[in-house]
Amino acid sequence: MKRNLRENTGVQLLLKRYRTLFQISENLNYYSRADFKIAEKKFLKFALMEGTTKIYLEA
């Protein structure tokens, strides 16, 4: 049975948004590649569990 690709679209959009919030120059320059992935994963988990990050993108 095929899985519907639109099933988790909301979660995927949230992950994409939170990733862009985390990938700022301060974090990119601070972490090594391996540490960046670990920190990003922890940030994404925190942001999804809390529902807010208090970090806003400036347009």
N, C-alpha and C positions, 0 to 999 in steps of 0.2 A: 504494500500500500504506500502510495506516494505521500510525502508530507507537504502540506501547503506552505509555500514560501512566505506568504503574507501573514502567517500565523504569529510570528514574533516581531513584526515590523516596528511596533512601538518601542520594544526593548532595544532593538538594533539601532533605532534613531537616537534613543537616549545614550547608548554606549558611544555612538559616533560623536554626539554633542559633548559628552563628558571627556572623551579622548582629546578633542580639540581644546577644551579648557585646560587640560593637564599639559599639553604639548606646547608650553611657552618656552621662550629662550632660557629663562632662569633654570627650569627643570632639565632642558636638553643639555645645557652646559654643565650642570652640577653632577648629574648621575652618569655612571658608566653605562654601557649598553645593557648589560645584564641587570644592573641595579635599577635602571630606568623601567624595564619591563616589570620587575617586582613591585616597584613603587606605583607604577601605573595600574597594575592589577589591584593593589590595595586601595588606591584612590577610587577606582571604578566600583569596587565592592562597597566602599563607604558611601559613595554618592548614590548608588542604587538603593542601599538599605535606608539611608536617611531621607532620601527624596529631594534633598536640596544640598547645594554646595556653598552657597553664599558667595560664589564667584560668578561674576557676570561678564559676558563678552561685550566688549565695546564695539559698536558698529561703526 
